[in-house]
């Protein structure tokens, strides 16, 4: 009953005050406030995983190019050939401008040689040769260039790798009639000569460097040891 009395008194007071002031009755409407719900949280955003790149292994360096065979370079002093520790050199007394060498661990059927410029042992090396016995039953890992050509490659492989090669037939005093494919280096005056005993035979010799004539060797190169 106490609560009802208070409510009754409050209503009477409001009516009495309205009559005294002569104003309009106070509005009795109920104001409804609707709260806008917050957007649902998306939760923690997972960080995008960066793609993991696998480095591509570098291609192995070719064993030779127009001016180099392993660590031996055209232009090196010819006198430095005999002092190398990475090759076993066999001097040729009859031809002091020519040195024949073998790389330790390589097959004995694979050899290398250097020729000094103008056949002068005091000058620089200008040709490096490599040759192998392709008729041997022994197998060996021949040095390869960037095009994959080496001792034992077919002449067809050579011409496919170098469509601009010039084919020469020579009557060599040491090897007899041979087919040579000459390939000029577009970036220098160096060139390759690939030797075979015929256009369908495997390459048994490769020469690289700077040659004194457009043909192959000038008279006087042949050496009898």
VEXTI-649817 format. One record per residue (C-alpha): z, x, y; residue in one letter; residue number from 1. Coordinates in nm, 3 decimals. Layout:
<pts>
{pz: Z px: X py: Y residu: A num: NUM}
...
</pts>
This chain:
<pts>
{pz: 0.000 px: 0.000 py: 0.000 residu: X num: 1}
{pz: 0.065 px: 0.285 py: 0.237 residu: X num: 2}
{pz: -0.290 px: 0.407 py: 0.213 residu: X num: 3}
{pz: -0.434 px: 0.062 py: 0.274 residu: X num: 4}
{pz: -0.218 px: 0.020 py: 0.585 residu: X num: 5}
{pz: -0.347 px: 0.342 py: 0.734 residu: X num: 6}
{pz: -0.705 px: 0.244 py: 0.678 residu: X num: 7}
{pz: -0.644 px: -0.100 py: 0.832 residu: X num: 8}
{pz: -0.481 px: 0.052 py: 1.138 residu: X num: 9}
{pz: -0.760 px: 0.293 py: 1.191 residu: X num: 10}
{pz: -1.020 px: 0.018 py: 1.187 residu: X num: 11}
{pz: -0.822 px: -0.195 py: 1.430 residu: X num: 12}
{pz: -0.780 px: 0.094 py: 1.667 residu: X num: 13}
{pz: -1.150 px: 0.160 py: 1.667 residu: X num: 14}
{pz: -1.228 px: -0.203 py: 1.749 residu: X num: 15}
{pz: -0.966 px: -0.211 py: 2.026 residu: X num: 16}
{pz: -1.105 px: 0.103 py: 2.186 residu: X num: 17}
{pz: -1.455 px: -0.038 py: 2.176 residu: X num: 18}
{pz: -1.348 px: -0.355 py: 2.350 residu: X num: 19}
{pz: -1.171 px: -0.166 py: 2.624 residu: X num: 20}
{pz: -1.459 px: 0.064 py: 2.713 residu: X num: 21}
{pz: -1.735 px: -0.192 py: 2.684 residu: X num: 22}
{pz: -1.959 px: 0.056 py: 2.492 residu: X num: 23}
{pz: -2.164 px: -0.010 py: 2.185 residu: X num: 24}
{pz: -2.000 px: 0.008 py: 1.852 residu: X num: 25}
{pz: -1.999 px: 0.353 py: 1.698 residu: X num: 26}
{pz: -2.264 px: 0.395 py: 1.433 residu: X num: 27}
{pz: -2.133 px: 0.352 py: 1.089 residu: X num: 28}
{pz: -2.435 px: 0.498 py: 0.899 residu: X num: 29}
{pz: -2.380 px: 0.773 py: 0.648 residu: X num: 30}
{pz: -2.576 px: 1.093 py: 0.710 residu: X num: 31}
{pz: -2.695 px: 1.253 py: 0.387 residu: X num: 32}
{pz: -2.772 px: 1.624 py: 0.395 residu: X num: 33}
{pz: -2.994 px: 1.743 py: 0.110 residu: X num: 34}
{pz: -2.974 px: 2.114 py: 0.042 residu: X num: 35}
{pz: -3.301 px: 2.283 py: -0.049 residu: X num: 36}
{pz: -3.246 px: 2.460 py: -0.379 residu: X num: 37}
{pz: -3.302 px: 2.832 py: -0.370 residu: X num: 38}
{pz: -3.605 px: 2.960 py: -0.551 residu: X num: 39}
{pz: -3.514 px: 3.079 py: -0.897 residu: X num: 40}
{pz: -3.470 px: 3.449 py: -0.910 residu: X num: 41}
{pz: -3.745 px: 3.629 py: -1.094 residu: X num: 42}
{pz: -3.493 px: 3.874 py: -1.221 residu: X num: 43}
{pz: -3.536 px: 4.249 py: -1.212 residu: X num: 44}
{pz: -3.903 px: 4.353 py: -1.209 residu: X num: 45}
{pz: -3.989 px: 4.598 py: -1.479 residu: X num: 46}
{pz: -4.150 px: 4.908 py: -1.337 residu: X num: 47}
{pz: -4.512 px: 4.943 py: -1.444 residu: X num: 48}
{pz: -4.539 px: 5.229 py: -1.686 residu: X num: 49}
{pz: -4.781 px: 5.492 py: -1.564 residu: X num: 50}
{pz: -5.049 px: 5.583 py: -1.816 residu: X num: 51}
{pz: -4.972 px: 5.907 py: -1.989 residu: X num: 52}
{pz: -5.273 px: 6.136 py: -1.973 residu: X num: 53}
{pz: -5.328 px: 6.382 py: -2.251 residu: X num: 54}
{pz: -5.477 px: 6.703 py: -2.114 residu: X num: 55}
{pz: -5.810 px: 6.789 py: -2.267 residu: X num: 56}
{pz: -5.796 px: 7.131 py: -2.430 residu: X num: 57}
{pz: -6.015 px: 7.382 py: -2.250 residu: X num: 58}
{pz: -6.327 px: 7.476 py: -2.436 residu: X num: 59}
{pz: -6.313 px: 7.830 py: -2.569 residu: X num: 60}
{pz: -6.501 px: 8.082 py: -2.361 residu: X num: 61}
{pz: -6.834 px: 8.187 py: -2.510 residu: X num: 62}
{pz: -6.838 px: 8.525 py: -2.681 residu: X num: 63}
{pz: -7.132 px: 8.645 py: -2.477 residu: X num: 64}
{pz: -7.361 px: 8.551 py: -2.190 residu: X num: 65}
{pz: -7.644 px: 8.713 py: -1.998 residu: X num: 66}
{pz: -7.424 px: 8.996 py: -1.875 residu: X num: 67}
{pz: -7.133 px: 9.025 py: -2.116 residu: X num: 68}
{pz: -7.041 px: 9.060 py: -2.481 residu: X num: 69}
{pz: -6.669 px: 9.005 py: -2.536 residu: X num: 70}
{pz: -6.504 px: 9.230 py: -2.275 residu: X num: 71}
{pz: -6.804 px: 9.463 py: -2.247 residu: X num: 72}
{pz: -7.016 px: 9.407 py: -1.937 residu: X num: 73}
{pz: -7.363 px: 9.508 py: -1.832 residu: X num: 74}
{pz: -7.314 px: 9.755 py: -1.548 residu: X num: 75}
{pz: -7.008 px: 9.924 py: -1.696 residu: X num: 76}
{pz: -7.036 px: 10.303 py: -1.686 residu: X num: 77}
{pz: -7.207 px: 10.410 py: -2.005 residu: X num: 78}
{pz: -6.957 px: 10.694 py: -2.038 residu: X num: 79}
{pz: -6.676 px: 10.438 py: -2.074 residu: X num: 80}
{pz: -6.817 px: 10.306 py: -2.401 residu: X num: 81}
{pz: -6.678 px: 10.590 py: -2.611 residu: X num: 82}
{pz: -6.332 px: 10.545 py: -2.462 residu: X num: 83}
{pz: -6.291 px: 10.179 py: -2.552 residu: X num: 84}
{pz: -5.999 px: 10.075 py: -2.770 residu: X num: 85}
{pz: -6.145 px: 9.740 py: -2.880 residu: X num: 86}
{pz: -6.447 px: 9.886 py: -3.059 residu: X num: 87}
{pz: -6.518 px: 10.174 py: -3.294 residu: X num: 88}
{pz: -6.804 px: 10.378 py: -3.146 residu: X num: 89}
{pz: -7.045 px: 10.594 py: -3.345 residu: X num: 90}
{pz: -7.220 px: 10.845 py: -3.117 residu: X num: 91}
{pz: -7.584 px: 10.920 py: -3.186 residu: X num: 92}
{pz: -7.648 px: 11.284 py: -3.107 residu: X num: 93}
{pz: -8.026 px: 11.247 py: -3.102 residu: X num: 94}
{pz: -8.001 px: 10.964 py: -2.848 residu: X num: 95}
{pz: -7.720 px: 11.033 py: -2.604 residu: X num: 96}
{pz: -7.815 px: 10.723 py: -2.405 residu: X num: 97}
{pz: -7.748 px: 10.498 py: -2.705 residu: X num: 98}
{pz: -7.410 px: 10.417 py: -2.861 residu: X num: 99}
{pz: -7.354 px: 10.206 py: -3.169 residu: X num: 100}
{pz: -7.021 px: 10.035 py: -3.222 residu: X num: 101}
{pz: -6.840 px: 9.790 py: -3.446 residu: X num: 102}
{pz: -6.556 px: 9.558 py: -3.356 residu: X num: 103}
{pz: -6.252 px: 9.609 py: -3.579 residu: X num: 104}
{pz: -6.209 px: 9.313 py: -3.809 residu: X num: 105}
{pz: -6.571 px: 9.203 py: -3.783 residu: X num: 106}
{pz: -6.799 px: 9.207 py: -4.084 residu: X num: 107}
{pz: -6.960 px: 9.551 py: -4.137 residu: X num: 108}
{pz: -7.298 px: 9.380 py: -4.135 residu: X num: 109}
{pz: -7.253 px: 9.298 py: -3.766 residu: X num: 110}
{pz: -7.289 px: 9.582 py: -3.515 residu: X num: 111}
{pz: -7.333 px: 9.632 py: -3.143 residu: X num: 112}
{pz: -7.492 px: 9.896 py: -2.927 residu: X num: 113}
{pz: -7.523 px: 9.986 py: -2.562 residu: X num: 114}
{pz: -7.814 px: 10.147 py: -2.380 residu: X num: 115}
{pz: -7.774 px: 10.336 py: -2.055 residu: X num: 116}
{pz: -8.002 px: 10.266 py: -1.762 residu: X num: 117}
{pz: -8.318 px: 10.480 py: -1.757 residu: X num: 118}
{pz: -8.184 px: 10.643 py: -2.075 residu: X num: 119}
{pz: -7.937 px: 10.838 py: -1.862 residu: X num: 120}
{pz: -7.592 px: 10.866 py: -2.024 residu: X num: 121}
{pz: -7.440 px: 10.932 py: -1.683 residu: X num: 122}
{pz: -7.561 px: 10.595 py: -1.551 residu: X num: 123}
{pz: -7.444 px: 10.239 py: -1.606 residu: X num: 124}
{pz: -7.502 px: 10.030 py: -1.913 residu: X num: 125}
{pz: -7.792 px: 9.794 py: -1.864 residu: X num: 126}
{pz: -7.850 px: 9.649 py: -2.211 residu: X num: 127}
{pz: -7.607 px: 9.537 py: -2.480 residu: X num: 128}
{pz: -7.742 px: 9.462 py: -2.827 residu: X num: 129}
{pz: -7.597 px: 9.294 py: -3.131 residu: X num: 130}
{pz: -7.758 px: 9.280 py: -3.471 residu: X num: 131}
{pz: -7.663 px: 9.167 py: -3.817 residu: X num: 132}
{pz: -7.794 px: 9.179 py: -4.170 residu: X num: 133}
{pz: -7.884 px: 8.816 py: -4.220 residu: X num: 134}
{pz: -8.010 px: 8.889 py: -4.571 residu: X num: 135}
{pz: -7.665 px: 9.002 py: -4.678 residu: X num: 136}
{pz: -7.466 px: 8.779 py: -4.910 residu: X num: 137}
{pz: -7.171 px: 8.856 py: -4.685 residu: X num: 138}
{pz: -7.088 px: 8.600 py: -4.420 residu: X num: 139}
{pz: -6.944 px: 8.670 py: -4.078 residu: X num: 140}
{pz: -6.851 px: 8.480 py: -3.764 residu: X num: 141}
{pz: -7.125 px: 8.595 py: -3.529 residu: X num: 142}
{pz: -7.055 px: 8.587 py: -3.155 residu: X num: 143}
{pz: -7.185 px: 8.266 py: -2.997 residu: X num: 144}
{pz: -7.289 px: 8.191 py: -2.640 residu: X num: 145}
{pz: -7.236 px: 7.864 py: -2.452 residu: X num: 146}
{pz: -7.538 px: 7.712 py: -2.627 residu: X num: 147}
{pz: -7.401 px: 7.802 py: -2.971 residu: X num: 148}
{pz: -7.671 px: 8.061 py: -3.045 residu: X num: 149}
{pz: -7.584 px: 8.374 py: -3.242 residu: X num: 150}
{pz: -7.694 px: 8.602 py: -3.521 residu: X num: 151}
{pz: -7.818 px: 8.379 py: -3.802 residu: X num: 152}
{pz: -7.938 px: 8.097 py: -3.576 residu: X num: 153}
{pz: -8.293 px: 7.988 py: -3.644 residu: X num: 154}
{pz: -8.568 px: 8.052 py: -3.394 residu: X num: 155}
{pz: -8.605 px: 7.673 py: -3.380 residu: X num: 156}
{pz: -8.242 px: 7.655 py: -3.261 residu: X num: 157}
{pz: -8.320 px: 7.910 py: -2.991 residu: X num: 158}
{pz: -8.626 px: 7.722 py: -2.864 residu: X num: 159}
{pz: -8.439 px: 7.392 py: -2.871 residu: X num: 160}
{pz: -8.156 px: 7.544 py: -2.664 residu: X num: 161}
{pz: -8.401 px: 7.709 py: -2.422 residu: X num: 162}
{pz: -8.717 px: 7.498 py: -2.387 residu: X num: 163}
{pz: -8.846 px: 7.739 py: -2.122 residu: X num: 164}
{pz: -8.824 px: 8.047 py: -2.347 residu: X num: 165}
{pz: -9.130 px: 8.269 py: -2.380 residu: X num: 166}
{pz: -9.221 px: 8.366 py: -2.737 residu: X num: 167}
{pz: -9.359 px: 8.715 py: -2.795 residu: X num: 168}
{pz: -9.495 px: 8.883 py: -3.108 residu: X num: 169}
{pz: -9.434 px: 9.259 py: -3.114 residu: X num: 170}
{pz: -9.522 px: 9.534 py: -3.357 residu: X num: 171}
{pz: -9.195 px: 9.723 py: -3.344 residu: X num: 172}
{pz: -9.194 px: 10.075 py: -3.486 residu: X num: 173}
{pz: -8.853 px: 10.022 py: -3.643 residu: X num: 174}
{pz: -8.864 px: 9.660 py: -3.759 residu: X num: 175}
{pz: -9.234 px: 9.594 py: -3.804 residu: X num: 176}
{pz: -9.386 px: 9.276 py: -3.667 residu: X num: 177}
{pz: -9.119 px: 9.062 py: -3.506 residu: X num: 178}
{pz: -9.100 px: 8.743 py: -3.306 residu: X num: 179}
{pz: -8.898 px: 8.762 py: -2.985 residu: X num: 180}
{pz: -8.791 px: 8.474 py: -2.764 residu: X num: 181}
{pz: -8.730 px: 8.583 py: -2.406 residu: X num: 182}
{pz: -8.495 px: 8.373 py: -2.194 residu: X num: 183}
{pz: -8.448 px: 8.453 py: -1.825 residu: X num: 184}
{pz: -8.115 px: 8.391 py: -1.655 residu: X num: 185}
{pz: -8.182 px: 8.158 py: -1.359 residu: X num: 186}
{pz: -7.891 px: 8.313 py: -1.167 residu: X num: 187}
{pz: -7.973 px: 8.684 py: -1.202 residu: X num: 188}
{pz: -8.231 px: 8.935 py: -1.320 residu: X num: 189}
{pz: -8.071 px: 8.941 py: -1.665 residu: X num: 190}
{pz: -8.229 px: 8.795 py: -1.976 residu: X num: 191}
{pz: -8.189 px: 8.745 py: -2.348 residu: X num: 192}
{pz: -8.418 px: 8.863 py: -2.625 residu: X num: 193}
{pz: -8.372 px: 8.691 py: -2.959 residu: X num: 194}
{pz: -8.535 px: 8.871 py: -3.252 residu: X num: 195}
{pz: -8.654 px: 8.727 py: -3.584 residu: X num: 196}
{pz: -8.897 px: 8.838 py: -3.853 residu: X num: 197}
{pz: -9.108 px: 8.530 py: -3.786 residu: X num: 198}
{pz: -9.096 px: 8.196 py: -3.605 residu: X num: 199}
{pz: -8.924 px: 8.030 py: -3.902 residu: X num: 200}
{pz: -8.681 px: 8.313 py: -3.977 residu: X num: 201}
{pz: -8.317 px: 8.351 py: -3.864 residu: X num: 202}
{pz: -8.229 px: 8.559 py: -3.562 residu: X num: 203}
{pz: -8.114 px: 8.904 py: -3.668 residu: X num: 204}
{pz: -8.080 px: 9.069 py: -3.328 residu: X num: 205}
{pz: -7.990 px: 8.963 py: -2.975 residu: X num: 206}
{pz: -8.026 px: 9.177 py: -2.664 residu: X num: 207}
{pz: -7.884 px: 9.090 py: -2.325 residu: X num: 208}
{pz: -7.887 px: 9.256 py: -1.988 residu: X num: 209}
{pz: -8.123 px: 9.380 py: -1.721 residu: X num: 210}
{pz: -8.447 px: 9.518 py: -1.863 residu: X num: 211}
{pz: -8.674 px: 9.770 py: -1.691 residu: X num: 212}
{pz: -9.004 px: 9.595 py: -1.764 residu: X num: 213}
{pz: -9.133 px: 9.243 py: -1.817 residu: X num: 214}
{pz: -9.228 px: 9.339 py: -2.169 residu: X num: 215}
{pz: -8.962 px: 9.465 py: -2.398 residu: X num: 216}
{pz: -8.885 px: 9.835 py: -2.411 residu: X num: 217}
{pz: -9.076 px: 10.109 py: -2.231 residu: X num: 218}
{pz: -9.219 px: 10.388 py: -2.442 residu: X num: 219}
{pz: -8.954 px: 10.628 py: -2.554 residu: X num: 220}
{pz: -8.680 px: 10.383 py: -2.651 residu: X num: 221}
{pz: -8.716 px: 10.426 py: -3.024 residu: X num: 222}
{pz: -8.457 px: 10.662 py: -3.159 residu: X num: 223}
{pz: -8.440 px: 10.834 py: -3.495 residu: X num: 224}
{pz: -8.089 px: 10.948 py: -3.576 residu: X num: 225}
</pts>
